[in-house]
Amino acid sequence: MNTDRYWAANVRLVLVLLAIWFAVSYGAGILFVDVLDRVTLPGTGVPLGFWFAQQGSIYVFVVLIFVYVVRMNRLDRAFGGGGDE
């Protein structure tokens, strides 16, 4: 197993996922909240910017955890690791 390539891929994946989370939590919850507040969630009347600031970034974080698990399982199989030998 080429550990340097494995860890480079692992770190790259983590950085991409953290960048997505940052963009959603900081961008949608703080920077673009005024623009997003012009839209309300159907059936609730809750402004979209408020929703992202309060709950949306948490949901995105949970989804990113699942994405990380799936991608790391693929990465482990690709590099012959995973601890199932």
Residue, then its C-alpha position, 0 to 999 in steps of 0.5 A: m500500500n502506498t501510504d503517501r498517496y493514500w494520505a494525500a487522497n484522504v487529506r484532499l477529501v477532508l479539505v474538500l468536504l470542509a470547504i463545502w461545509f464552510a461555504v454552506s454554514y458561513g456563506a448561506g448562514i451569514l454572507f448570503v442570508d439577506v438574499l436567501d431570506r427573500v425565499t421562504l420554505p414552502g408550507t412553513g413561511v420560514p426564511l431560507g437564510f434563517w433555516f440555513a443558519q439554524q438547521g441547514s448547515i447541520y443537515v449538510f454536515v451530517v450528509l458530508i459525514f455519510v459522503y466521507v464514510v462512503r468515499m473512505n471505504r472506496l479509498d481503502r479498497a482502492f489502496g488495499g486497506g480497510g482492515d478486513e484482511 
